[in-house]
Amino acid sequence: MLKRIATAAVLIPVVLLLILRAPIFWLAVVAAVVALLAVQEFLQLAERYSIQPFSKTTYVFVALFFLLLATNPGSEKPLLATAFFVYTLALAAALAPFLFLTAGMARSDLATVLPGAAASVCAFAYIALPLGMLVQLRQQWSGAFLLLYLLLVVWAGDIFAYFVGKSLGRHLMSPRVSPKKTWEGAAASMLASLAVGALLYDYGREISTFLLQHRLIEQRDGIFALQRPPLWPVLLLSGTLNVAAQLGDLVESVIKRGANLKDSGHLLPGHGGMLDRIDALLFAAPLLWYYAAWRVMQ
């Protein structure tokens, strides 16, 4: 418990400062490092399924993907950055299967090629693409505020699910997949995410003003110029992100249980591996990215 809290106390301020203030290039670099660490853990999990993924090729492919994002940080026109990202995503998704299958031609045991290529493609789509969406989300109008909103909604849901489920949880949600998750914790998680969404809706401009005054964001990264939407779409979005985050956590648990492991790694004391820490974001980030891209096009 103490290790979990201490690790969070150190990481949270660093992550918030990074998403609010860091230039896009450095945000992409950090996201690439996180992606590579999580991909490494994922591929190690795959090996416990008697699969031989193309590890080195996967690392190079993921690094090149983030390099493309870092070298096109966008401008004051986020639609251009969004278009470039979509083109990059489509190209990477189309090339990935052929790249890994081609690399498999050098293997002596051809029966390992398809499972290995599938694991490497899955690692890229499951981890690198959602983290890439986080980087591109930062380039949208109000991008820093949207990232702050995403993290607070996910973190609040995770914290309340953990503590309420541990103290009051009685009805197991999915004992085969995650023995400690309960419906009481899931309900508390949803309520916490909705509350955070409502609070950010009510005080969004005040928070943006505070961050701007302390030079933590640029004006385009707040919500000053946006027409205030009705409350119900914000609550709907917050609830959807919470469901996605909880599913992301459960999906990673499926992978770990199949590998007979409790954690994906031991990088973060009290939290397990990097993949354990970002699993909820991997499902929630694409949804918010799509919402932000759709909003700009309206």
Long-range contacts (C-beta under 8 A, 24 or more apart in sequence): 1-270, 2-270, 3-269, 3-270, 4-269, 4-270, 4-271, 5-270, 6-269, 6-270, 7-268, 7-269, 7-270, 7-271, 8-270, 8-271, 11-268, 12-155, 15-151, 16-148, 16-151, 17-216, 19-138, 19-144, 19-147, 19-148, 19-151, 20-144, 20-147, 20-148, 20-211, 20-216, 20-217, 20-221, 21-144, 21-215, 21-216, 21-217, 23-73, 24-70, 24-73, 24-74, 24-135, 24-138, 24-139, 25-70, 25-73, 27-135, 27-138, 28-66, 28-69, 28-70, 28-73, 28-135, 29-66, 29-70, 31-66, 31-69, 31-131, 31-132, 31-134, 31-135, 32-62, 32-63, 32-66, 32-67, 32-70, 34-131, 34-274, 34-278, 35-62, 35-66, 35-127, 35-128, 35-131, 35-132, 36-62, 36-63, 37-267, 37-273, 37-274, 38-127, 38-131, 38-264, 38-273, 38-274, 38-275, 38-278, 39-123, 39-124, 39-127, 39-128, 41-264, 41-265, 41-273, 41-274, 41-275, 42-122, 42-123, 42-126, 42-127, 42-255, 42-264, 42-275, 43-119, 43-120, 43-123, 44-264, 44-265, 45-255, 45-256, 45-259, 45-261, 45-264, 46-119, 46-123, 48-259, 48-260, 48-261, 49-258, 49-259, 51-112, 51-115, 51-116, 51-118, 51-119, 52-112, 52-115, 52-116, 53-116, 53-119, 53-120, 53-123, 54-100, 54-103, 54-104, 54-116, 54-117, 54-120, 55-120, 57-99, 57-100, 57-103, 57-120, 58-100, 58-120, 58-123, 58-124, 61-92, 61-96, 61-99, 61-120, 61-124, 62-123, 62-124, 62-127, 62-128, 65-92, 65-124, 65-128, 65-132, 66-128, 66-132, 66-135, 69-132, 69-135, 69-136, 73-139, 74-139, 76-220, 78-139, 78-140, 78-141, 78-143, 78-296, 79-296, 79-297, 81-136, 81-139, 81-140, 82-136, 82-139, 82-140, 82-293, 82-296, 85-132, 85-133, 85-136, 88-132, 89-129, 89-132, 92-124, 92-129, 93-125, 93-129, 96-120, 96-121, 96-124, 96-125, 97-121, 126-282, 127-275, 127-278, 127-282, 129-286, 130-281, 130-282, 130-283, 130-285, 130-286, 131-278, 131-281, 131-282, 131-285, 133-285, 133-286, 133-289, 134-281, 134-285, 134-289, 136-289, 137-285, 137-288, 137-289, 137-292, 140-292, 140-293, 140-296, 141-220, 141-225, 141-226, 141-296, 142-220, 142-221, 142-222, 142-223, 142-226, 143-220, 143-221, 143-292, 144-211, 144-217, 144-218, 144-221, 144-222, 145-204, 145-207, 145-208, 145-211, 145-217, 145-221, 145-222, 145-223, 146-288, 146-292, 148-200, 148-207, 149-197, 149-200, 149-288, 150-241, 150-281, 150-284, 150-285, 150-288, 151-281, 152-196, 152-200, 153-193, 153-196, 153-197, 153-238, 153-241, 153-242, 153-245, 153-284, 154-193, 154-241, 154-242, 154-245, 154-280, 154-281, 154-284, 156-192, 156-193, 156-195, 156-196, 157-189, 157-190, 157-192, 157-193, 157-242, 157-245, 157-246, 157-280, 158-189, 158-245, 158-249, 158-280, 159-192, 160-185, 160-188, 160-189, 160-191, 160-192, 161-185, 161-186, 161-188, 161-189, 161-192, 161-246, 164-188, 164-189, 174-250, 174-253, 176-257, 177-250, 177-253, 177-254, 177-257, 178-249, 178-250, 178-253, 178-257, 181-249, 181-250, 181-253, 186-246, 189-242, 189-245, 189-246, 190-239, 190-242, 190-243, 193-238, 193-239, 193-241, 193-242, 193-245, 194-235, 194-238, 194-239, 194-242, 196-238, 197-234, 197-235, 197-237, 197-238, 197-239, 198-231, 198-234, 198-235, 198-238, 200-234, 201-231, 201-234, 237-288, 237-291, 240-287, 241-284, 241-287, 241-288, 244-280, 244-283, 244-284, 244-287, 245-280, 245-281, 245-283, 245-284, 246-280, 247-283, 248-279, 248-280, 248-281, 248-282, 248-283, 248-284, 249-279, 249-280, 251-279, 251-283, 252-276, 252-279, 252-282
